Amino acid sequence: MTRSSLARLALAFGITMWSAQPIGCQQLRALEVGFQSHPPESIGGAPPSALSLNVKSAGWAVYGSVVAGAVGLFVDGENCKQHHGGESSLLGPCTLYASGGFAAGWFGGTTVGAAAGAARVAQKRGCPRRTAIARAFLGAALGAAPGVSIAVSRPGNYLRSRSLVVLGTPVLAGVGAAAAVIGCHAP
């Protein structure tokens, strides 16, 4: 594949992922229109709980890390194919080749996903939008810091405990983002 086809594929994937949730929400609203007997404002008057904040933030962090990690894994595989030529086999040198692209996708997706999930719930709890985003992003970055520091040091083989920290980085980032916005309320 050439760089232009990779760019087109990444752009198409990004547009699809960006529009998938709003399209699904519109379809769900269309289905609910005939079934609601009271206005939507009266549903769920209480702000989301702290548990909901943690779960949403960690869930979005896991989702972001998996999606961005998969894109990074694809980019790393394409780069490997450029270096190793057209060696085509089922278990060749480029099968599930992970390098910098996967790491950037994993940790970047973790941070952005955790911040997005926590900021959404914080806004529902009454936190101003800009404050929620800034706090959530800072908390997610601090939560992802242990995993990033392990990956940056790049030892040959990770110890099991270090691997668990890297794999658990989405949860750590989600908890960090949730903790950063938990005290944010409307002014």
N, C-alpha and C positions, 0 to 999 in steps of 0.2 A: 504494500500500500504506500502511496505517496503521502507527503505531508498534507497536501490539500484535501485528500480524501479522509485523512484522520481528522482534520479540522472540521470538515463537513459532518462526519460521524459524531464528533464531540458536540457540535452545535445542535444537531438533530436530537441527540440524547438529552442535552440540557433543556431544550425547548419542551421536549416530551415530559421530562420530570417536573419542570416548572408548571406546566399546564395541567398535569394529571390531577392534582388535588382540587383546584378550582372547578374543573369540569365535573368531577365526582360530586362535589358539594352542590353544584347547580342541579344535577340530576336528582340528588337526594331531596333537595328543597322542592323540586317539581313533584316528587312522589308524596311528600308530606303535606302539600297544599290542601288536598281534599280531606285530610284526616285530623287536622288541628281544630279543636273547638274553642280555644282561647288564644289570645295574642302571644307571640313568641317572647315578648318582654317579661311575661309573668313566669316563664319557665326558668328554673335555676337562678333564683334571685340571690342566693348566697354566693359569695366569691369562692373560687376553687380552694380546696384545702392544701396544706403543705405537702401531704402525701401525693396529691394529684400533681403538684408542682414538680416534685422529685421524679415521679414516674414519667410524666410527659417529657421532662428535660432529658432523662436518661434514654428514653425511647427514641427521641429525635436524634440524640447523639449516636446511638447504635445505628439507626437508619442512615444518617449522614456518613458515618465511617464506612459502612458496607458499600453504599453507592459510590462514594468518592474513591474508596479503595479499589473497587472493581474497575472503575475508569482508569485509575493509576496502574493497575495490573495489566490492563489492555495496552496502555501506552508503553509500559516496560517490555511487554511481549513483542510489540512492534519494533522497538529499539533493538531488542535482542536479535530479531530476525534480520535487521539491517547489518548487524555485526557478524552473524553466523551464516549469512547467505540463505539459500533456499533449502536448507536441510529440513525435509518434511518427514516427520515420523510422529507417531502418537505420543511417545514419551521422549521427545528430543530435548536438546539443551534449552529450548525456549518455552517448554511446557510449564505453565504457572510460574514464570520467571518474575520474581519480585525484587525491585530495587528502589531507587529514589522516588519514582512515580507512585508506587504503592504506598510508601511511607508518607509522602506528602498528602496523598488522598486520604489515607487512614486518619492522620492527625488533623488535617485541615477539615475534613468532613465531620470529625468528632467535635471540634471546636465550634464550627458554624452550626451544626445540628443541635448541640446542647444549648447554645446561645439562642437560637430561634425558638426552641421549645420552651425554655424558661422565660424568654421575653414575652411570648404569647400569653402564657398563664399569668405572668406578672401584670400585664396590661388588663387582663380580665379581673385581676384583684384590685385594680385602681391605680397602678403605677404609671406615671407618664411614659410615653413611648420611648423617647430618647434616653431617659434615665434607665428604663428597663433594658434596652438594647446594650447600653454601655456597661451596666452592671453585669448582665448575663454574659457578655463576651469576655469581660475581665475574669469572672468566676470560672468560665469554661476554660480559658487559657491557663489559669492557675491549676485547675483540676487535671488538665492534660500535661502539665509540665513534667511530672515524674516519668511518664511514658516517653515523652519527647527526649528527655535527658538520657534515658537508657538507649534509645534508638540512635541518637546523635553520637554517642560514644563508640558505636559500632564494634563491639567485640566479635570475634569469630563465631562463637556459639554462645547463645544466651543461656544463662542458668534458668532452671524452671521457674524460680521466683520472679526473675526479670521478665520472662515471657508472659507470665500471668499479669504482671503490671502493664505490659504493652497491650495485651488483649483486653484488660479491664479498663483501659484508658477511657473508652466512651462512658462507662459508668462513673468513673472518677470526675470526668468533665461535666457530666450531667448533674452530679451532686454539687460540684463546685459552682455551677451556674445557678442552681436552685438556691444554694446558700447565699449567693450574692444578692439575689432579688427578694429573698424571703421577707425582709423588713421594709421593703419599698411600698409605700401607700400613696394615695392621692394627697397632694399638698393642701 
